[in-house]
Amino acid sequence: MKEDQWTQKLPPYTAHVRYDKDRHRFDITLVNEREQQVATSSVRATYMPSFGIDISDSAEIADEITRMLHRVSGRAEP
């Protein structure tokens, strides 16, 4: 099975999401390519990803990435 990792470009940020099988969670790394800043977080997985991220997990991951973007940009969270 290939590496369970997904990437989303959000210029100037790139979000990397990796499934941690041992902890049954998704680890999120948000990198600001311009300023070389890194933020990390994680989201508990509800299902074991076999062919990609489950729809229920993808919503939680997207919400966490949004919260991370607000934190690193200095804006208040919605």
C-alpha positions in Angstrom: 0.0 0.0 0.0 1.3 3.4 -0.9 2.0 6.2 1.6 -1.3 7.5 3.1 -0.6 11.2 2.4 -2.5 14.0 0.7 -1.5 17.5 -0.3 -3.6 20.6 -0.8 -2.1 23.8 -2.2 -3.5 27.0 -0.6 -1.0 29.6 -1.8 1.2 30.7 -0.1 0.4 27.7 2.1 0.6 24.0 1.5 -1.3 21.6 3.7 0.0 18.0 4.0 -2.2 15.4 5.6 -0.9 12.0 6.6 -2.7 9.1 8.1 -1.0 7.7 11.2 -2.0 4.1 11.4 -0.6 3.5 14.9 -2.6 6.4 16.5 -5.6 6.2 14.1 -5.5 9.9 13.3 -4.7 12.4 10.5 -1.6 14.5 11.1 -1.8 17.9 9.4 1.2 20.0 8.6 0.6 23.5 7.2 3.6 25.2 5.6 3.9 28.8 4.6 6.2 28.6 1.6 7.1 32.3 1.6 8.0 32.7 5.2 9.0 29.0 5.8 6.7 28.8 8.8 5.2 25.5 9.9 2.1 24.7 12.0 0.9 21.2 12.9 -2.3 19.7 14.2 -4.1 16.4 14.1 -7.7 15.1 13.7 -9.0 11.8 15.0 -9.9 9.4 12.2 -13.3 7.7 12.2 -12.5 5.2 9.5 -9.4 3.5 8.2 -8.6 5.0 4.9 -8.3 2.4 2.2 -8.7 4.4 -1.0 -8.5 7.9 0.3 -10.0 10.0 3.0 -13.6 9.2 4.1 -16.1 12.0 3.5 -16.8 12.5 7.3 -13.1 12.7 8.0 -12.5 15.1 5.1 -14.9 17.6 6.5 -13.2 17.6 9.9 -9.8 17.9 8.2 -11.0 20.9 6.2 -12.3 22.5 9.3 -9.0 22.0 11.1 -7.0 23.4 8.2 -9.3 26.5 8.2 -8.7 26.9 12.0 -5.0 26.6 11.4 -5.0 29.2 8.6 -6.8 31.6 10.9 -4.3 31.0 13.7 -1.2 31.5 11.5 -2.5 34.5 9.7 -3.5 36.3 13.0 -7.2 36.5 12.1 -9.9 35.6 14.5 -11.4 32.2 14.1 -14.9 32.1 12.6 
